[in-house]
Amino acid sequence: MRLRLIPCAIFSASLLFLSTPAQATATFDTDLEGWNATGISIGYSFPNVSLGLTDNSGDMVWDGSDGNPAGFAKLPDAIPSPSSWAEAPSSFYNNGDLSAFLGGALSFEHKLIDTGTNIAGSQPPFGPYLAVLMSGDPMDWNSLIWTSPGPTGTTDWVPFSIGLDSGSLTLLDDVTACMFDPSLPCTALGDIPFSNVNTTMTLEQILADLDHVLLPFELVNNQGTQNSEMGGIDNVQLIAAAPEPATWSLLLLGSLLLRRRLR
């Protein structure tokens, strides 16, 4: 009797595996696919910092050539400091619930087409690549941060992969809050903590209840409005975690047992 239950259990595991959400992609081959540009506005009053989101969607345009390949999303910069991100539509990230993608990856390609003019001299001229996965309002502080060293000039298409795990994502804190704007008075990270930064959710909770997925767009810290920085993104993908070897073994065993029963 117990042996008869084994194929059933394996079949159930197979159904669970097959229900894993398919990966989502945005290639921008024909249009912006619902993506837009979002800014993060920053205010500072010692010892607190405030964050807000601004709609910069009018700044993003679709370019039908020079992508990798075909079209891509392009942002001609109209803002002095590095503060514009490419924001995904909620349909791209499963309407806010990426819990099934825990252990998977979010990949994209970025191109810095033009650094612009009047690059700041008093602040770091190039910010880091910075992605933000945010739950709730910015002032709830429930965000996951990914960062990678920024470029030193224009680039071709550069691929990135963000692991949806604690190895790649960091909970927002008073140190990572400094990274949103190089003009904040905390270039020596941690020297000026922000007392109001208080993340209350875990990584798993944030991935299960997302409101904003922001990928890096603007990287150059230009002074004033006389600049023409140009950035682009292409080939964004959400990839589910690969099954564990034990899962593959279970599926293989199940198929062999079912085949034997059919004989």
Buried (B, 14 or more C-beta within 10 A) or exposed (E): EEEEEEBEEBBEBBEEEEEEBEEBEBBBBEEBBEBBBBBBEBEBEEEEBEBEBEEBEEBBEBBEEBBBEBBBBBBBBBBBBBBBBBBBBBEBBBEBBBBBBBEBBBBBBBBBBBBBEBBBEEBEBBBBBBBBBBBBEBEBBBBBBBBBEBBEEBBEBEEBEBBBBEEBBBBBBBBBBBBBBBBBEBEEEEEBBBEBBEBEBEBEEBBBBBBBBBBBBBBBBBBEEEBBBBBBBBBBBBBBBEEEEEBEEBBEBBBEBEEEEEE
